[in-house]
Amino acid sequence: MEEQYRSYWGVIPGEVMHDKEIPHAGKLLYLVLSSMAGRNGYCWPANETLAAELDLSKRRVRELLAMLQERGYIRVHVRRTEETNEVERRYIYCGMFPDREDPPPSGEDSPDPPAENCPPSGEKSPDPPAKSRTAFKCMKSKEENIPPLPPTGGRRTGRKKDKSVPAWNPERFEAFWEYYRTHARGEDRQGAAKAWDKLQPDDALINTMARALQAQVRSESWRDGVGIPYAKTWLNNARWKDTPKPPRDPEPPEEGGRQYGWH
């Protein structure tokens, strides 16, 4: 009979973990069972052992075991004596082999020692056999040669995109923003960039917007600081279509051939 040691980890399948019908204590019980299961996928702890491990009553352990069995997450096989038909040992299948059909071996030549011999929580487990250490070392060496996979979903890493610069025609937006900031108001550049991307104006519309904006910034109301919208509102609501009141003292055309707005 080989030396018994507690597994270094337990396993909870996603189906068990996300089952709303299983309470947290039942999921923790499954974890304990999987950590006790040997290489054949089963263990045989008594209810007293599980109750002490989880700080629960034996009645609560029985209820949780029945729940896990009813949901199909564990399978229980009972071995009885031939003479009296009394329960000799109870095997609980879980982990990677919940549906294994072959019965556990009988007699003292069982390859898995009783789970009752597992060291209690808080005590250091004996070292695993040398064969297991060699297998683990080989597995680790192979994993080191596997290139990491690129991240899929989740939190993004790296440099964040500048939300104040639109993706659509950023050069023309920069000229529009500089003109609007200088002659009207300069709050919420990010909102203006988002509105610009949503509008996606072509060159003809930009020229129309430029002529209208130049007339509006020279209007009487805008000169008095009345009714000047944010740039994002001006873009979202197509405010270039507004007809402004004529200025009190019209300004002469700009020099250099540019008669309106921005380049």
CORHU-V886351 format. One record per residue. N is the residue number from 0. OMEGA is omega in whole degrees, -180 to 180 (* if undefined). Layout:
N&OMEGA  N&OMEGA
//
This chain:
0&-176  1&-177  2&-178  3&173  4&-180  5&178  6&-179  7&179  8&172  9&-176  10&172  11&177  12&-179  13&179  14&178  15&-176  16&-174  17&178  18&-178  19&-179  20&-179  21&178  22&-178  23&179  24&178  25&178  26&177  27&177  28&178  29&179  30&179  31&180  32&-179  33&178  34&178  35&-175  36&177  37&-175  38&178  39&173  40&180  41&175  42&179  43&176  44&175  45&179  46&178  47&180  48&-180  49&179  50&179  51&-179  52&-174  53&-178  54&178  55&174  56&178  57&178  58&180  59&177  60&178  61&180  62&-179  63&177  64&178  65&179  66&179  67&179  68&180  69&180  70&177  71&-177  72&175  73&175  74&-176  75&176  76&-178  77&175  78&-178  79&178  80&-179  81&-176  82&-173  83&-178  84&177  85&180  86&179  87&179  88&178  89&180  90&179  91&178  92&178  93&177  94&-175  95&-174  96&-178  97&-175  98&-179  99&-173  100&-176  101&-178  102&178  103&-180  104&-180  105&176  106&-177  107&-179  108&178  109&-179  110&-179  111&177  112&-177  113&177  114&177  115&-178  116&178  117&178  118&-179  119&-179  120&179  121&178  122&-179  123&180  124&174  125&179  126&178  127&179  128&-178  129&-180  130&179  131&179  132&180  133&180  134&179  135&179  136&179  137&180  138&179  139&-180  140&179  141&-179  142&-179  143&-180  144&-180  145&179  146&-179  147&178  148&177  149&-179  150&177  151&179  152&179  153&-177  154&-180  155&178  156&178  157&-175  158&180  159&179  160&178  161&-176  162&179  163&178  164&-178  165&176  166&-177  167&172  168&-174  169&-180  170&180  171&176  172&-178  173&178  174&178  175&-177  176&-180  177&179  178&-178  179&-180  180&-177  181&-173  182&-177  183&178  184&-171  185&178  186&171  187&177  188&-180  189&178  190&179  191&178  192&178  193&178  194&178  195&178  196&179  197&-179  198&-178  199&-177  200&175  201&-175  202&-179  203&180  204&178  205&178  206&177  207&178  208&-178  209&179  210&-179  211&-178  212&179  213&179  214&-177  215&-179  216&177  217&-177  218&-176  219&-176  220&-180  221&177  222&178  223&180  224&-177  225&173  226&179  227&-178  228&168  229&180  230&180  231&178  232&178  233&180  234&-177  235&-176  236&178  237&-176  238&175  239&179  240&178  241&177  242&-177  243&173  244&-179  245&-180  246&179  247&-179  248&-178  249&179  250&178  251&178  252&-180  253&179  254&177  255&175  256&-180  257&-173  258&-174  259&165  260&-174  261&180  262&*
//
